[in-house]
Amino acid sequence: MSKPADISTKRLISLAPDNWVKWVTQIPDIIAGEILNSEFQWLSRESDVLIRVENSQYGKFLVLNELQLRYKPEMPRRMRAYAALAEEKYNLPTYPVLINILKVNNTEIPTTYTSNVAGLRAIQDYRVINLWEVDVNIAFETPLPSLLPFVPILKGGENEVAIREALQILRADEQLNQLETVLAFFATFVIESALVQEIMRWDMAVLRESPWYQEILREGEARGEARGRREELYSGIELALEIKFGTPGLELMPIIDQITDLQRLKEIQQAIKTLNTVEELQQVLSLP
């Protein structure tokens, strides 16, 4: 069985910080320095990873890395705030990077924050990297070990061959082998859970202990806050369907919306966690 994994963003980036900052900035001769404290007293959370870097052309500056499981509409404003607070705290210019992990359909992701109040403008540019647009070969060839756990959602990595190759590399390195939990988590988005279990050769209960999985659950819970228990269950089921089955799963929501019994809704929510296909869920919904 896999060990519990330290899969914080800081740990991922610290595996190869020079290659990471070269990749996110596209500046070939940049050199990573200290990974700084990114906690700002005026905000309720930490931005993910702040790195002091140096380059012959631009001198010393900061690379601010913000990883989001899913893009949120408030991110442009946050990127402006994080960049400004980092510059104020360390007295260095900042290169902000927003990295979105899971694909968001039909959503335009801006690369600039702008506001205009009575002719006074605020503008903050930042780089956007959507992992589903990143070629999987970058993770294998650069090398960029920080990207290996994300192989299943990289472009061209949504297959068993690529996932097995990433797993082999992770397990061969003592520094990387704990990251297989992350790899397994994202593999469940592109192949059936049973196949993931076969590839990993460990109990999928380990997966449910991962912080990424817990974040998904919290997201579902948050979506139901301030609503009745039934509405909360509808929201949690909808989120679970979207994550596990995508659009085909969401097409079942009109059927589920007709179910009012709380216990039945709870059973459906639990069933989604263990079922592998939409067809299996359709069978569950057809049962009395």
N, C-alpha and C positions, 0 to 999 in steps of 0.2 A: 504494500500500500504506500502511496505517496506521502511524503512528509508535509506538514502544514507549510504553506509558502509565504515568505516575505515578498509580496508582490507590489510594494509601494512604488509609485512612479520614481521616487528618488533612487530606490534600489535598481530599478530597470535601467535608468539613464546612467547610473554610476558604473555599470558593467563595461561601458566603452564610451566615456564622455567626449573624447576628441572626435570620434566618428559620429557620435550623435549630433554635436553642434555643427559639424561640417554638413551633415545631412539636412538639419532643419533650417540652416541659414543659407546653404549652397555657397558658402565661402570656403574655398579649398584649403587655405593655409591658416585657418583659425585654430587657436589652441585653447582648450578648456582649462580653467583654473579651479578655484574653490567652488563647491556647491554651497550656496549661502542660505541663511535663514530667510524663508519667504513669508514668515508670519507678520502681518501688519496689524497693529493694535486697533485700527479703525474698522477692520473688517471682521466678520464672524467666522471666516474660514481661511485656510492657507491657499495661496496659489500653489501650483504643484511643485515645480522645481525652478529655482533661480540660479544661474551659473555665471560666474565672472569669467569672461573670456578676453583674449587679446589677439589682435591682428595687425599686420604691418601697415595696412592702409587705413584702418579705422581706429587703431589704438585699443584702449581698454573699454569694454562696455559689458552690458548684462544681456544674457539670453534668458527670457522668461518663457518657460514651457508650461502651458495649460492643457492638460489632457481631459477631455470630456467623453464619458461613455456615450452620451448622445448630445448633439448640438441643441442648445436652448436659445430662444430669442433674446434673452438678456445678456448673452455673451459679449456682444460688441461693447456694451457699456462697462461690463466687468473688465474687459481687456484694457480699456482706457484707464480704469481705476488702478488695476494692478501695475500697469506700466508707469503711471505717474507716481504711485507710492514707492515702487522699487527705485526709481530715479531719486526721489526725495530722501529715501533711507540711505542709499549708498553713493549718492552724488555721481552717478554714472549714467550715460544714455542707455536706453533699453531697446532690445530687439524682441518684441513679443511674438510668440508662436502659439496658435490655437490648433490642437490636434484632436480631431473628432474620430472616435473609434467605430461606432456602429452607424451604418448608413441610414440617413433620413431621406425618405422619398418626397419628391415634389416640394422641397424646401431650398430656397436660394440662400446660400451661406455668404454673408458679406465679408469683406476683408478690410473694412473701414468703419470706424464710428464717427458720426458727425452730429453736431447740434448747432443751432443758431438761435440765439436769444437777442432780439433787438439789434441785430447786426454783429453781435459778438459770437465768433465761431470757435468751436472746439473740434479738432480733427485728430483721430488716432488711427494710423494704419497698423496692421498686423498681418503676419503670414498665416494662412490657413492650410493645413495638411489634412486631407480626408483619407484615412487609412485604406478605405475600399478602392481608392484610386492609385495606391502605391503598388508598384510591381513587386511581386513576391520575391523575385530574384535579388532584390536589394538586401533583403534579410540574410540571404545565403552567401552573397558574393562580396559585400562591402569590406569586412563582415560587420554586421550590425546586430549583435545578440539581443539588444533591447527589443527588436522587432520580432524575434522568433516566436514568442508566445502569441503574437497576433497573426501568424501565418494564415490561419483559416479565413480571416476576413480581408486579407490583402488580395489584390488583383492577381488571379491565377493561382491562389493558394487554397481555393475552396474544394479540395479533392483529397482523397485518402493518401495518394503518393506524397504530396507536399507535406501533409500533416505528419506522416510517418518519418519523413526526412528531418523535419523540425524536432520531433520527439527524440530521434536518435542523437542529434547534436546536443540537445538539452541534457539527456541522460549521460552523455559521455563526459560532461564537465561538471565537476563538483560545485562550482559557483552557479551553475545554471539549472541543475536538475530539479530544484524545488519549483521552478517556473512551469513545470508540466501541468500543474493545476490550472494555470491561466490558459495554456494551450487547449486543455480539455474543455474548459468553459466556452471558449470561442468556437471550438470544433462543433459543439452542439448546435450552433447556428446554421451550419452548412451540411452536416451529415447526421444520420440517425443516431440517437443516444446509444443504442445497442452496439453500433459499430464503433463509436467512441470508446465505449467500455471495453470492447474487444481489443482495440488498438492500445489503449492505456494499460489494460490488464490490472485494473484495480476497481474497487467498489466506487460507484458514482456518488455514494454518500460523501466522499471526500470533496467532490466538486461543490456540494451544497454548503460546505464549510468555508468556501473561498469568499473573500471580501467582495469580489465582483458579483457573485451570485447574490450575496446579501444586499448589495446595492440595488440590484434589480428588484428584489423583494421590497426594499424600502421605497423604491420609486413607485411601486404599485400601491403601497400603503399610503404614501403621500398624496397620490392622485385621489384617494378616497377620503381624505381628511375633510372635516366639516360637512360630510354628507351622511345620510342615513346608512345603516349597515347594509341594506340591499344595494344601494347605489355604490357603496364602497366595493362590494363583491363584483358588481358589474364592471367597475373600473379595473379592478385587479385582474379579472378574467380577460378583459380586452387587452390589457398590457401583456399578459402572459401569452395570449394568442399571437399578438404582433411579434413578440420576441422569438417565439419558438417556430411559428409556421408562416409568418408574414401575411401577405394579402389573402391567401386561401384560408388562413385561420380566421381572419377578421370577417370573412364572408359568412361565418357561422353566428356572428353576434345578433342578427335579427331573430334567429331561433332562440338564442339564449335570453334575449331581452323579454321573451314571452314567459319565461320561467320566473315565478314569484316566490316559490318556496325557498327559504334561506338555507335549509339543510341540503337541498338539491343543488343549489348554487355552490355551496361549500364543496360538495362531492365533485362537481365539475372542475372547480379550481384545483383541487388536489389531483384529479385525473390528468389534467394538462401536464403536470410535472413529470408523469411517468410514461405517458403515451408517446409514440414515435411518429405517428402520421395523422393527418387530418381525417383520413378514413376511419381510423380507430376512434377518434373523438366523435365522429358522426354516429358511430354505432352506440357509443355511450349516451349520446343525446336522444337516440331513438328508443332507449330503454325507458320503461315507466318509472 
